[in-house]
Amino acid sequence: MDAGKECVWSEAGGEMKSLLLLASVIMAESKGEGEFGMALVADVIHERSIRQGISPEEVVRKPYQFDGLNYAHKQNLRTPEGKRAIYLASMLEAGIDPMPSFNYTHFRSSAPPSWATNIIKYNNHYFHHERGKEKRPS
């Protein structure tokens, strides 16, 4: 297999396939915004997983939720960025929160919705909460 061209998640099986799929979605969704951008995307996946009571893989496979799923097959996980994405995906699979928590992310081509709170901008993305669903301190 050509290490720079083919995606490893499509060839893996079982739990490893889930881990590598999550890593690929994290990379594709963060669109090259580095480690912090990947961690923010991973955090959104984690928060949705907790709130919806489903696995992180089920979160990213839900229709119309993560555009990065459409491009996951093109991600090269053998790069340093890919290895970081795999690390973040392993945190998700272990139920570990990778960042301060946000419920939503979207590309900055439009303004955040009116119901969004605690909005931060990072490069080309907005990260925010839905009003009334902010993470509460334990």
Salt bridges, closest charged atoms under 4 A:
GLU33 OE1 - HIS125 ND1 3.16
GLU35 OE2 - ARG84 NE 3.33
GLU47 OE1 - ARG51 NE 3.83
GLU57 OE2 - ARG61 NE 2.82
ASP97 OD2 - LYS135 NZ 2.83
GLU130 OE1 - LYS133 NZ 3.73
GLU134 OE1 - ARG136 NH1 3.77
